[in-house]
Amino acid sequence: MKARFSRFLLIVALVVGGTAIISTAAADEDWEKDWTVVTMARDGSWGVGIDHHIAGANAAAIRECKAGGGSDCGAEFAATRGGWIIGLRCDDYRILVAGKDLREAEAAALYREIDLKQLYVSDLPACHRVLTVDPRGAVTTASPRFSGRP
């Protein structure tokens, strides 16, 4: 009876310990990824920075945005580690969101646009996607209309 109980405890310890190792490994992988930061100025200038430290990524994004002529670069930004970032412009208003996948980022952008219109700017102009940044830092600058409003 004692031998059975000891084997049971060993199996439980291995299962629990193995789960902890798998969870720790997954969490460690996030920390190994670089930060991606996007900033956008009111005039539409934007910058993307990628660095292992968030401060370095932020500085690179601001530097790139300012090179494009933006005067308020860094006032608004989105940051992620291994996720997607979407940047929208609605005339003078900008929306920057991050998500773990593209679908989550698009949903966050749409919800932010709805909140902005319902809570703050009732006559919000139509929003246009300015850029999309994938988890590897690749930027797509196609600018399709994001909202269905005229």
C-alpha positions in Angstrom: 0.0 0.0 0.0 2.8 2.4 0.9 4.6 1.7 -2.4 1.4 2.5 -4.4 0.9 5.7 -2.5 4.6 6.7 -3.0 4.3 6.0 -6.8 1.1 8.1 -6.9 2.9 11.0 -5.1 5.8 10.7 -7.6 3.5 10.8 -10.6 1.6 13.8 -9.1 4.9 15.6 -8.5 6.1 14.9 -12.0 2.9 16.1 -13.6 2.8 19.3 -11.5 6.5 19.9 -11.9 6.3 19.3 -15.6 3.4 21.7 -16.0 5.4 24.3 -14.0 8.3 23.9 -16.3 6.2 24.2 -19.4 4.5 27.3 -18.1 7.8 28.8 -17.1 9.3 28.1 -20.5 6.3 29.8 -22.2 6.6 32.8 -19.9 10.4 33.0 -20.5 9.9 33.1 -24.2 7.9 36.3 -23.9 10.8 37.9 -22.0 13.2 37.0 -24.8 11.2 38.9 -27.5 12.0 42.4 -28.4 9.7 45.3 -27.6 8.0 46.9 -30.6 6.8 50.5 -30.1 4.8 52.6 -32.5 4.2 56.4 -32.1 2.1 58.6 -34.4 1.9 62.4 -34.6 -1.3 64.3 -35.5 0.0 65.1 -38.9 0.2 61.4 -39.7 4.0 61.0 -39.3 4.8 57.8 -37.5 7.8 55.8 -36.3 8.4 52.2 -35.3 11.1 51.2 -32.9 12.3 47.7 -32.0 14.7 47.0 -29.1 15.2 44.5 -26.3 14.5 47.4 -23.8 11.2 49.4 -24.1 13.1 52.7 -23.6 15.3 52.0 -26.6 12.3 51.0 -28.7 10.4 54.1 -27.6 13.4 56.4 -28.4 13.8 54.8 -31.9 10.1 55.2 -32.7 10.2 58.9 -31.7 13.4 59.5 -33.6 11.8 57.9 -36.8 8.6 59.9 -36.3 10.4 63.2 -35.9 12.4 62.4 -39.1 9.1 62.3 -40.9 8.2 65.8 -39.7 6.0 65.1 -36.7 6.1 67.7 -33.9 4.2 65.7 -31.2 5.9 62.3 -31.7 5.8 60.2 -28.5 2.6 61.9 -27.1 0.8 58.7 -28.0 2.2 55.2 -28.5 1.5 51.5 -28.4 3.9 48.8 -27.3 3.9 45.1 -27.5 6.2 42.1 -27.2 5.5 39.6 -29.9 2.1 41.1 -30.8 0.4 43.2 -33.5 0.1 47.0 -33.6 -2.4 49.0 -35.6 -2.4 52.7 -36.1 -5.4 54.7 -37.4 -6.0 58.3 -38.2 -9.4 60.0 -37.9 -8.4 63.5 -39.2 -6.6 65.0 -36.2 -7.4 62.1 -33.9 -5.2 59.0 -33.8 -5.8 55.5 -32.5 -3.0 53.2 -31.6 -3.7 49.7 -30.3 -1.8 46.4 -29.7 -3.1 42.9 -29.6 -1.6 39.4 -29.3 -2.9 38.6 -32.8 -4.2 40.6 -35.7 -7.9 39.8 -35.0 -7.5 41.1 -31.4 -5.7 44.3 -32.5 -8.4 45.0 -35.2 -11.2 44.5 -32.6 -9.4 46.8 -30.1 -9.1 49.5 -32.8 -12.8 49.2 -33.7 -13.8 49.4 -30.0 -11.6 52.4 -29.5 -13.1 54.1 -32.5 -16.6 53.5 -31.2 -15.7 54.7 -27.7 -14.1 57.9 -29.1 -17.2 58.7 -31.2 -19.7 57.8 -28.5 -18.0 59.4 -25.5 -15.8 62.2 -26.7 -16.1 63.3 -30.4 -19.7 62.8 -31.7 -18.7 64.1 -35.2 -15.6 62.0 -35.5 -14.4 61.8 -39.1 -14.0 58.4 -40.8 -10.9 56.5 -39.6 -8.3 55.2 -42.0 -5.6 52.6 -41.2 -2.2 54.2 -41.5 0.0 51.2 -40.6 0.0 47.6 -39.3 3.0 46.1 -37.6 3.3 42.4 -37.3 5.0 40.4 -34.5 8.4 40.5 -36.4 8.3 44.3 -36.8 7.4 44.3 -40.5 5.3 47.4 -41.3 2.4 47.5 -43.8 1.4 51.0 -44.7 -1.6 50.3 -47.0 -4.3 52.6 -46.0 -7.7 51.0 -46.6 -10.8 52.6 -45.0 -11.3 51.0 -41.6 -14.7 52.1 -40.6 -17.8 51.8 -42.8 -18.9 55.4 -42.1 -18.7 58.0 -44.9 
